Amino acid sequence: MWTPDEEEKLSKLVKAGHGFNDISRILGKSRGAVGNKAYRDNLPVTRVQAGRQDLPPSRLKAKHEWPVEKETELKRLISLGRTNREICKLMNITFSALTNKISRMDEQIKKDREENGGTISLPTRDWRPT
């Protein structure tokens, strides 16, 4: 059951840009209760808003950003002809993380080719999972 005071607080928190997790913590209600109430009251709470405003810039990095050293090691292992599964074991990463990174690297290679007249940053290789 929602009191009129809680409904008002919910509306204000949504307008301030807070997400489900923040609002549920502030109001002492479950995330599901907050989500259901917001839906019933047609309040525009989005997943993107969830707690992002108060995070320091270092926490706002995309999840897929790899440190330069890790990317360099990946390129080295690729140039040695290691299979994707071997690379996963050696680098202690999931197969999904590897194939996603390789896909992003392929996009960068295409961009490099266009910008640098055909030069590429990685050895040519079929990137499909092996």
Secondary structure, 3 states (H helix, E strand, C coil): CCCHHHHHHHHHHHHCCCCHHHHHHHHCCCHHHHHHHHHHCCCCCCHHHCCCCCCCHHHHCCCCCCCHHHHHHHHHHHHCCCCHHHHHHHHCCCHHHHHHHHHHHHHHHHHHHHHCCCCCCCCCCCCCCC
